[in-house]
């Protein structure tokens, strides 16, 4: 009789132990996932992103811009940076070689517009890379609609 009680007691405790094990494993898995997401998000903060631009994305301008200026979250490597300006039809507009507005970490990449801009829609395509070696790229648009 004593042996049967001992066995019954052991089988009753087994589901509790199994549940605790499952709960621990689930908690560990969730913590691991959260940690991975947090680390990945932290790395993303180190990559450069476009902070702002002149002209701004979607802007409607009354006069053609003399230059395109792009500010990034990190100082871009000028040798790995390109800016292209094109019309809605895809015709490329001539730009001067790129330059940094100053030597600071918050410098803008500047491309003076050499070509003539007629009224219409324009697309700015940019690509850059910061010291971390990760590339970033994007597209901005603006419309030139001089007042009459």
N, C-alpha and C positions, 0 to 999 in steps of 0.2 A: 504494500500500500504506500509505503513511504516513497518507493521508487516512482510510482505512478504520479504522486503529487509533485515530486521533483521535476519530472518530465513535463507535466502540465504547466508548472510554473515557468519552465524554461521556454516553452512554446508561446506562452502568453507574453513574455518579455521580448521575444524575437521581433514581432511587428513594431514595437516601440523603438528598438535599436535600429531596425531597417528604416523607419521613418526619420529618425534623427540623422542617419547616414545620408538619406536622400535630401533632406533639408540642407545639411552641410554642403553636399556636393552642388546643389542648386545655387546656394549662396556664393560658393567659391566661383562657379561658372559666371554668375552675374557680375561679381566683383571683377573678374578677369576681363569680361567684355567692357565694363565701364572704364577700367584702366586703359585698355587698348584704344577706346574712343577718345579718352582724355589725352593720351599721348599723341594720337594722330592729329587731334585738334591743335595741340601745342606745336607740333611740327609745321602745321599749315600757317601758323602765325609768323613763322620765320621766313616764309616765302614772300616774294614781293608781289604786290597787287597795285592796281591803279587806284590812286586816292582821289584824284580830281583831274580835270582837264579844262583847257581853254582853246576852242569853244567847248562848252559842256555837252554831254551826250543829249541829243534831241533838241538842241538850241535852235532858235530861229534868229538869224542875224540880219541886221539892216545894212551892214557894210561888210565887205570881205575881210577875213582875218589876215593880219600881216604875218602872223606866225601861229603855229600849233604848239601848245605847251602841255606836257603831260607830267604830273607829279605821281610818284610811286611811294609805297610804304618803306622802301629801302632804296638806297642810292643804286641806280642801275649801272651795269657795265656798258659803257657807251659803245664799245666795239661789238657787243652782242645785241644791240638795240637797233630796231628799224621802225620807221613810220612811213606809211604810204597814204597818199591822199588821192581819191578818185571820184569821178562824177557818178551819177546814178547809172549812166550807160557803161561805166567801167573804164572810161578814159582816165589815164593817169595825169595828175597835175604835178608839175615840177616843184620840188622842194630843195632848199639849200641843205648842205651836209648838217647832220645833227650836232648839237652842242649842249653842254650843261649850262644852266642859268648861273650857277656859281659852284664853288667847291664843297658846299655843305652836304650833309647826308639827306637833306630835304630838297635838294636841287631838282629843278624841272628839266626834262629833256625838251629842247626847243628845236623846231624845224621851221625856218622862215619860208613863207610861200613865195616862190619865184613866178609861178604861172598866174595867168589872169583867171579870175573866178567869175563866171556868169551866174545869173540867178538860177537856182535849182537846188537839188539835194546832193549832198556829198557824204562820202564814207572815209573815215580814218581807220586804217588797220595798223595796229602796233604789235610789236614783239620785243621782249626784253628779257634780261636775266640779271639777277643780283649776284653778289659774291658767293651765295650758297650754291650756285650752279643750276638752280631749278628755273626752267623757262616759264614765262607768262605771256599771254597774248590776249588780244581783244579787238573789238570793233566799236567805233563810235560813229554817230551820224549827226549831221547838222544841215540846216537849210539856209540858203542865202536868199533873202527876199527883201531887196532894197525898197525903202519907202518911196512913193512917187510924189 
